[in-house]
Amino acid sequence: MSRTPSLMDAPFLLGFDQTRALIDRAQRAASDAYPPYNVEQIGEGVRITLAVAGFTPDELNVTVEGRQLTLTGKRDEAARPEGAFLHRGIASRGFVRTFVLADGLEVKGSRLLHGLLHVDLFQPDQKKATRNIPISTD
């Protein structure tokens, strides 16, 4: 699979592989539309809300690894109700939805309410540290 050259391929941008990986991950995450979600500003924080109708808390998982927030839903196939659907409009498939978090953004908590999974994020107050760098004469 060939990739279209980008600005990140410029020879003077060395050591930006992690930035390229973040951009690629964000592009892949944006291409999948299931489950639908909202991102909203709540006071000083941010809330991500996913529509997860029919999922129980045991079937959902919220994890943070490095700067990547991953929300997963996995249905228990054995617990499906028996019967034939005359119309099936509610998706029952599992999902993995990822978000790349900005530096310093932390997950405050998550909750499932009325078929919506809310994940609250906040940016803790960071004091700007100034370091004096010694100048060597060697």
Secondary structure, 3 states (H helix, E strand, C coil): CCCCCCHHHCCCCCCCHHHHHHHHHHHHHHHCCCCCEEEEEECCEEEEEEECCCCCHHHEEEEEECCEEEEEECCCHHHCCCCCCCCCCCCCCCEEEEEECCCCCEEEEEEEECCEEEEEEECCCCCCCCCCCCCCCC
